[in-house]
Amino acid sequence: MKKIVFYISGAFFLGLSLLVVSNVIDNNIQEEIRKIEQKKSKDLVLKSFKTQSENTDYSYLNTQRPDFVEIAKNSINTVVHVKSSSSSSDYSIEDFIFGRSQRRPQIGSGSGVIISSDGYIVTNHHVIETAEDIQITTNDNQSYDAKIVGSDEQNDIALLKIDSANELPYAVFGDSDTTEIGEWVLAVGNPFNLTSTVTAGIISAKSRSLDPTGRTTQSYIQTDAAVNPGNSGGALINDKGELIGINTAIQSQTGSYVGYSFAVPSNIAKKVIEDILEYGNVQYGFLGVTGTSLNSFRAKELKVEDTEGFFINGIDKESGANTAGIKIGDIIKDIDGIKISKFSDLKGYLNTKRPNDIVEVNLKRDNESKSVKVRLNKNERINFYLIGILRNMSPDELSLRNLDYGVKISEFNSDYKSYWEDYGVKENDIIKKINGKDINSISDIDKIVSSRKYYDPISIEILTQENKLERFNFR
């Protein structure tokens, strides 16, 4: 019996030993295999690194810089120095003490770009905004008196004209919509009164807005080409020598260049100029949608999958978008092939369009792609924060109320609806004056809102449907 127990115990320990040895051998084998595979992997990576430069196709890169010398040589002759003077009614303490009563001239300096051989020049609105006299100096030191043909504050573009006996060199417009981030550009202008200064950089971003309030329709090209005071109105030139922007602003807390500058895209500037020449004012195509730019946070909040695009949360009932069948909840992905990622993309492209232009809107609806053609119409409405949606009145509507001017209340916003209803003001009542100024159209309201500081008081005169004139003051 003892022998049997002994043999069984021996067999058990032998089996256990064999199992342990087998596991050790197996682990060693697996470790060796892992080391071999690791070495293989390292060898492959090293081989890949060593041969990468030989096998990689760099044909898509233009490793040679553009010929800046030739581009600069041609472009500096198309950029001019703009000097504007205006009278100031400000008086210093010396004026008071010594009895000086004459107004002192204020001198402004900027740049401009010749865009036709007969002397049309584009510059910034803010360069000539208060100007009474404008003098143009060309690169060959010829001086001319200029007159303002037209100006657009919203896009910060103005058109000037000089008369010259000789044909002038001029810039050729490029297509700013086709520009790419990373593309080489030259900025040409007159910073600090230094004539014909050329700086180089790349396009850093597109459709950039500098207005945190969202009230303006900025859609700038951002570059890292050095731009300083005096460059405003100058040229942004691509590597083909084409005009792709009008330099307009710098982002700085010192007033001088600190790394970024901004330009109005050439397609917007060109459209503004054409409108001024053809119509005398700027025409804007109106799509008729409101909404928000998408990101991962908003997409989750709105329960949509897309994190890029413009989410529509409101549609004007009289707009082309509504007629074309665009709905709340649709996501605009692009218009005419131009990618729409944010509001400034949308407004920037629409700023190149006019009423009655037809655009192709590609959108997402219920995760399915859809394409619709939309005829843009004229914007006849504005969202006035204290009331809601205000609309222009047709001649027939004015005649029916026996009025010469005014805009009508189309729809109250939710924040103030109960307030106005409590005072008996209804939809279709007429806004006649704001801050004592006659309101002929929504553009008058836009100017008042744009120039008004947040805490400024505001007064509104409203003609009710019972022909009672009511005045409301807000502080």
C-alpha positions in Angstrom: 0.0 0.0 0.0 2.9 2.3 0.9 4.5 1.5 -2.5 1.3 2.4 -4.4 1.1 5.8 -2.5 4.7 6.4 -3.2 4.4 5.7 -6.9 1.3 7.9 -7.2 3.0 10.7 -5.4 6.0 10.4 -7.6 3.9 10.4 -10.7 2.0 13.5 -9.5 5.2 15.4 -8.8 6.7 14.3 -12.0 3.7 15.5 -13.9 3.7 18.8 -12.1 7.4 19.2 -12.8 6.9 18.5 -16.5 4.0 21.0 -16.5 6.2 23.7 -14.9 9.1 23.0 -17.2 6.7 23.0 -20.2 5.3 26.4 -19.1 8.8 27.8 -18.6 9.8 26.5 -22.0 6.6 27.9 -23.6 7.1 31.3 -22.0 10.7 31.4 -23.1 9.6 30.5 -26.6 6.9 33.2 -26.6 9.4 35.7 -25.2 11.9 34.8 -28.0 9.1 35.1 -30.6 8.1 38.5 -29.2 11.7 39.7 -29.3 12.1 38.5 -32.9 8.8 40.2 -33.9 9.9 43.4 -32.0 13.2 43.4 -33.8 11.5 42.8 -37.1 9.2 45.7 -36.4 12.1 48.0 -35.5 14.0 46.9 -38.6 10.9 47.7 -40.8 10.5 51.1 -39.1 14.2 51.9 -39.5 14.1 50.8 -43.1 11.0 52.9 -43.7 12.7 56.0 -42.2 15.8 55.5 -44.2 13.9 55.0 -47.5 11.1 57.5 -46.8 12.7 60.4 -48.5 13.5 58.3 -51.5 9.9 56.8 -51.9 7.8 59.8 -50.9 6.2 61.8 -53.7 6.8 65.5 -53.1 5.6 66.5 -56.5 2.5 68.2 -54.9 4.9 70.7 -53.2 6.2 73.8 -55.0 9.5 73.9 -53.0 10.6 77.1 -54.9 9.3 80.4 -53.6 7.5 82.7 -56.0 9.5 85.3 -57.8 8.9 88.1 -55.3 11.2 90.4 -57.2 9.0 90.5 -60.3 5.7 90.5 -58.4 6.9 93.4 -56.2 8.3 95.3 -59.2 4.9 95.2 -60.9 2.6 95.6 -57.9 4.3 98.7 -56.3 3.4 100.8 -59.3 -0.3 100.0 -58.9 -0.4 101.0 -55.2 -0.7 104.6 -54.3 -0.4 106.8 -51.2 -3.7 108.3 -50.0 -3.6 111.4 -47.9 -6.9 112.8 -46.6 -7.5 116.0 -44.8 -10.5 117.1 -42.8 -11.3 120.1 -40.5 -11.7 119.4 -36.8 -13.9 121.4 -34.4 -11.9 120.3 -31.4 -10.1 123.1 -29.6 -7.0 122.8 -27.4 -6.4 124.8 -24.2 -4.0 126.9 -26.2 -6.8 127.8 -28.7 -8.9 128.9 -25.7 -6.1 131.0 -24.1 -4.9 132.7 -27.3 -8.3 133.1 -28.8 -7.6 131.0 -31.9 -11.0 130.1 -33.5 -10.0 128.6 -36.9 -10.4 124.9 -37.2 -7.2 122.9 -37.6 -7.0 120.4 -40.4 -6.7 116.7 -39.5 -4.4 114.7 -41.8 -4.9 111.0 -42.5 -2.7 108.6 -44.3 -3.4 105.3 -46.0 -3.0 103.4 -49.2 -5.0 102.6 -52.3 -4.8 100.3 -55.4 -5.3 101.5 -59.0 -7.7 99.1 -60.7 -8.1 100.8 -64.1 -5.9 102.6 -66.5 -8.2 105.7 -66.4 -7.7 106.2 -62.7 -10.2 104.3 -60.6 -8.7 103.5 -57.1 -10.0 101.2 -54.4 -9.2 101.9 -50.7 -10.8 101.4 -47.3 -13.9 103.3 -46.2 -12.2 104.2 -43.0 -9.3 105.8 -44.8 -11.5 108.5 -46.4 -14.5 108.4 -44.1 -14.2 112.0 -42.8 -12.1 113.4 -45.7 -12.8 116.8 -47.3 -9.8 116.7 -49.5 -8.0 113.6 -50.9 -4.6 113.6 -52.5 -3.1 110.7 -54.3 0.6 110.1 -54.8 1.8 107.4 -57.2 5.0 105.4 -56.9 6.7 107.7 -59.4 5.8 110.8 -57.2 3.0 112.1 -59.4 0.3 113.8 -57.3 -3.4 114.0 -58.1 -6.6 115.3 -56.5 -9.1 112.5 -56.0 -12.9 112.5 -55.6 -15.0 109.9 -53.8 -17.2 107.9 -56.3 -18.8 105.8 -53.6 -18.2 104.1 -50.3 -19.5 101.1 -48.3 -19.0 101.2 -44.6 -20.2 97.6 -44.0 -17.4 96.0 -46.1 -14.9 98.9 -45.5 -14.4 99.6 -49.2 -14.4 103.0 -51.0 -13.9 103.9 -54.7 -11.9 107.0 -55.7 -11.2 108.6 -59.1 -8.3 110.6 -60.3 -7.8 112.2 -63.8 -4.5 111.5 -65.5 -3.3 112.5 -69.0 -1.5 109.2 -69.2 -2.7 105.6 -68.9 -1.9 104.3 -65.4 -0.6 100.8 -64.4 -3.4 98.9 -62.6 -3.9 95.7 -60.6 -5.7 92.7 -62.0 -8.3 91.1 -59.7 -7.8 87.4 -58.7 -10.4 85.0 -57.3 -10.2 85.2 -53.5 -12.5 82.2 -53.1 -9.9 79.9 -54.6 -7.1 81.0 -52.3 -5.7 78.4 -49.9 -4.3 78.6 -46.4 -0.5 78.4 -46.6 -0.4 80.3 -49.9 2.3 82.9 -50.4 1.2 86.6 -50.5 2.7 90.0 -50.6 1.3 93.1 -48.8 2.0 96.4 -50.5 1.3 99.8 -49.0 2.6 102.9 -47.2 3.0 102.1 -43.5 4.1 105.1 -41.3 4.2 107.2 -44.5 7.0 104.9 -45.9 6.1 104.8 -49.6 6.0 101.6 -51.5 6.7 99.1 -48.8 6.5 95.4 -49.6 6.2 92.6 -47.0 5.7 88.8 -47.6 3.9 86.1 -45.7 1.3 83.4 -46.1 -2.5 83.2 -45.8 -3.0 82.1 -42.2 -6.8 81.7 -42.2 -9.9 82.6 -44.3 -13.4 83.9 -43.5 -12.1 85.5 -40.3 -14.4 87.7 -38.2 -13.0 90.2 -35.7 -16.4 91.3 -34.3 -17.3 89.3 -31.1 -20.9 90.7 -31.2 -21.6 89.2 -34.6 -23.4 92.4 -35.7 -21.2 93.0 -38.7 -20.6 90.8 -41.7 -16.8 90.6 -41.6 -15.1 87.8 -43.6 -11.4 88.7 -43.8 -8.4 86.9 -45.2 -5.9 86.6 -42.4 -2.2 86.7 -43.2 1.1 87.0 -41.4 2.5 89.5 -43.8 3.5 92.6 -41.8 0.8 95.4 -42.0 1.0 98.6 -40.0 -0.9 101.9 -39.8 -0.8 103.4 -43.3 -1.1 100.0 -45.0 -4.9 100.3 -44.9 -6.3 100.2 -48.4 -3.2 98.6 -49.9 -2.9 95.5 -51.9 -2.7 91.8 -51.0 -1.1 90.1 -53.9 -0.9 86.3 -54.6 2.0 84.4 -56.2 0.6 85.1 -59.7 0.7 88.9 -59.1 -3.1 89.1 -58.8 -5.0 91.3 -56.4 -6.7 89.0 -53.9 -7.4 91.4 -51.0 -7.5 95.0 -49.7 -5.5 95.2 -46.5 -7.7 96.7 -43.9 -6.8 95.9 -40.3 -4.3 94.6 -37.8 -5.0 92.7 -34.6 -2.9 94.5 -32.0 -3.0 96.0 -28.5 -0.2 98.4 -29.4 -1.5 99.8 -32.7 1.4 98.2 -34.6 1.9 94.8 -36.3 2.3 91.9 -33.8 2.0 88.9 -36.2 -1.4 89.0 -37.9 -3.1 91.2 -40.4 -6.5 91.1 -42.3 -7.7 91.9 -45.8 -11.1 92.3 -47.4 -11.3 89.5 -50.0 -11.0 90.7 -53.6 -14.3 89.1 -54.6 -16.1 91.2 -52.1 -14.2 94.4 -53.0 -14.8 93.8 -56.7 -18.6 93.3 -56.2 -18.8 96.4 -54.0 -17.0 98.5 -56.7 -19.3 97.1 -59.5 -22.4 97.9 -57.4 -21.2 101.5 -56.8 -20.5 102.0 -60.5 -23.7 100.4 -61.7 -26.3 101.2 -59.0 -24.7 104.0 -56.9 -25.0 101.8 -53.8 -24.2 98.3 -52.7 -26.7 95.5 -53.4 -26.9 92.6 -51.0 -28.4 89.1 -51.8 -30.5 87.8 -49.0 -30.8 84.1 -48.4 -33.2 84.4 -45.5 -31.9 82.0 -42.8 -30.7 82.4 -39.3 -28.8 79.8 -37.3 -25.5 78.8 -35.6 -22.2 77.4 -36.6 -21.7 73.8 -35.6 -19.0 72.3 -33.4 -18.9 69.1 -31.3 -20.6 70.8 -28.3 -23.4 72.4 -30.4 -23.8 69.2 -32.4 -24.4 67.2 -29.1 -26.8 70.0 -27.9 -28.8 70.0 -31.1 -28.7 66.2 -31.4 -27.0 66.1 -34.8 -24.1 64.1 -36.1 -22.3 66.8 -38.1 -19.8 69.0 -36.3 -19.2 71.3 -39.3 -21.7 73.4 -41.2 -24.3 76.0 -40.5 -27.4 74.8 -38.6 -30.6 76.6 -39.6 -32.9 77.5 -36.7 -35.0 80.1 -38.4 -36.3 80.9 -41.9 -37.8 84.2 -43.2 -41.2 83.3 -44.6 -40.8 85.7 -47.6 -37.2 84.6 -48.4 -35.9 82.6 -51.3 -34.8 79.9 -48.9 -38.3 79.3 -47.8 -39.6 79.3 -51.4 -36.9 76.7 -52.3 -38.0 74.4 -49.5 -35.2 74.8 -47.0 -36.3 73.8 -43.5 -35.4 74.5 -39.9 -33.0 71.8 -38.8 -31.2 71.7 -42.2 -27.4 72.0 -42.1 -25.8 74.1 -44.9 -22.6 72.3 -45.9 -21.6 74.5 -48.9 -22.9 77.1 -51.4 -21.8 76.9 -55.0 -19.0 74.5 -53.9 -17.7 77.0 -51.3 -17.4 75.2 -47.9 -19.6 76.7 -45.2 -18.2 76.0 -41.7 -19.3 79.1 -39.8 -21.4 82.2 -40.1 -18.6 84.4 -41.6 -18.2 81.8 -44.4 -21.9 82.2 -45.2 -22.0 86.0 -45.0 -18.6 86.3 -46.8 -19.9 84.4 -49.8 -23.3 86.0 -49.9 -21.6 89.5 -49.8 -20.4 88.7 -53.3 -24.0 88.1 -54.5 -26.9 90.4 -55.5 -30.7 90.1 -55.3 -32.0 87.7 -58.0 -28.7 85.8 -58.2 -29.3 82.0 -58.0 -27.1 79.9 -55.7 -26.9 76.2 -55.3 -27.1 75.2 -51.6 -25.9 71.8 -50.6 -27.3 70.7 -47.2 -27.9 67.8 -44.9 -31.4 66.9 -43.8 -32.0 63.8 -41.6 -28.4 62.7 -42.4 -29.1 62.7 -46.1 -27.5 65.1 -48.6 -29.7 67.4 -50.6 -29.1 70.1 -53.1 -31.5 73.1 -53.8 -31.3 76.1 -56.0 -32.2 79.4 -54.2 -33.0 82.7 -55.8 -31.7 85.4 -53.5 -33.9 88.4 -52.8 -33.4 91.9 -51.4 -33.2 92.1 -47.6 -36.3 93.9 -46.5 -36.0 93.1 -42.8 -33.8 93.6 -39.7 -33.8 92.1 -36.3 -34.0 95.1 -33.9 -33.2 93.7 -30.4 -35.7 95.9 -28.5 -38.7 94.9 -30.6 -38.1 92.0 -33.0 -38.3 91.7 -36.8 -38.9 95.1 -38.6 -39.7 95.3 -42.3 -39.5 97.9 -45.0 -42.9 99.2 -46.2 -43.9 99.1 -49.9 -45.1 102.3 -51.6 -48.7 100.8 -51.5 -48.4 100.2 -47.7 -47.2 103.7 -47.1 -49.9 105.2 -49.3 -52.6 103.1 -47.5 -51.5 104.6 -44.1 -51.0 108.1 -45.7 -47.3 108.1 -44.7 -44.1 109.2 -46.4 -41.8 107.0 -44.4 -41.6 104.3 -41.7 -40.9 100.6 -41.2 -43.4 98.1 -39.8 -43.2 95.7 -36.9 -43.4 92.3 -38.5 -42.8 90.0 -35.5 -42.0 90.6 -31.8 -39.1 88.8 -30.2 -39.9 86.7 -27.2 -38.0 88.8 -24.7 -40.0 92.0 -25.2 -43.3 90.7 -26.7 -45.3 91.0 -23.4 -43.9 94.5 -22.8 -45.1 95.9 -26.1 -48.5 94.1 -25.9 -49.0 95.6 -22.4 -48.6 99.1 -23.9 -51.0 98.3 -26.8 -48.3 98.0 -29.5 -49.1 95.4 -32.1 -47.6 93.7 -35.1 -47.9 95.9 -38.2 -47.6 99.1 -36.2 -45.2 101.6 -37.7 -41.7 102.8 -36.4 -41.4 106.4 -37.4 -38.4 107.7 -35.5 -35.6 106.4 -33.4 -33.6 108.9 -31.4 -35.4 111.7 -33.2 -34.2 110.5 -36.7 -36.7 109.7 -39.4 -36.7 106.0 -40.3 -37.1 105.5 -44.0 -35.9 102.0 -44.2 -34.2 99.2 -42.3 -30.8 100.6 -43.3 -31.5 103.7 -41.1 -32.0 101.3 -38.2 -28.8 99.4 -39.0 -26.8 102.6 -38.9 -28.3 103.6 -35.6 -27.7 100.2 -34.0 -24.1 100.0 -35.4 -23.1 103.4 -34.0 -24.9 103.2 -30.7 -23.0 102.3 -27.6 -24.5 99.7 -25.3 -25.5 102.0 -22.5 -26.7 104.9 -24.7 -30.3 105.9 -24.1 -32.7 105.2 -27.0 -36.1 106.7 -27.9 -38.7 105.2 -30.3 -41.7 106.7 -31.9 -44.4 104.3 -32.9 -47.6 105.0 -34.9 -50.3 102.5 -33.9 -53.0 101.1 -36.1 -55.4 103.6 -34.4 -53.1 106.4 -35.7 -51.9 107.3 -32.2 -48.2 108.4 -32.0 -46.6 106.7 -28.9 -43.1 107.5 -27.6 -41.0 105.1 -25.6 -37.7 105.8 -23.9 -35.2 103.2 -22.8 -32.1 103.9 -20.6 
